């Protein structure tokens, strides 16, 4: 069935970088855009950006410009989200989500908890 | 891009109907038909309930419906059931080609 499988939890120190993976299966990887969304503990959802798996083009939320990089590997049907210069406020669950229509996310990964702590 | 505005909480009794509002601007909710709604139970990933303002994905109960008027979108849940108790988020496409979420609404089934 259609699913997105994310990498495991991470613990990072302030200033470090983290790279989260999201492996797609059950559909043609290059057909659907992929988004990244995060959720801090007890908080709401926050959109981070989008990648087109077909050509690798990206667009990021202004808040993350310069700190986030989204890439893809079509040979393994995997997208990646790397966030640098981590600070405590980046502690959150990070989700990848497949898009149908403009911003309707129909399939979500299970989430990856990233903890930033000294 | 500011978050869309949702009530922090709503409640209703089993069998009743409730409506959750989602207010944006003429640059997001008011400008496009691309409003979606998500249900999130504690510790789980969000689930798409409504997309393109009023379309229901396959498998979602017809008790869930969506609409929009001007800069405000709404999610209505009829025939409330205990399993509907969850957090609900709206989302919209924006004129900057970004996406924005609402702050979330906690639904309590009394």
Interface residues (C-beta under 8 A of the other chain):
Chain A: X35 X37 X44 X45 X46 X47 X50 X59 X61 X62 X95 X97 X100 X101 X102 X103 X104 X105 X106 X108 X109 X110 X111
Chain B: X1 X3 X32 X34 X36 X38 X45 X46 X47 X48 X51 X52 X57 X89 X91 X92 X93 X97 X98 X99 X100 X101 X102 X103 X104
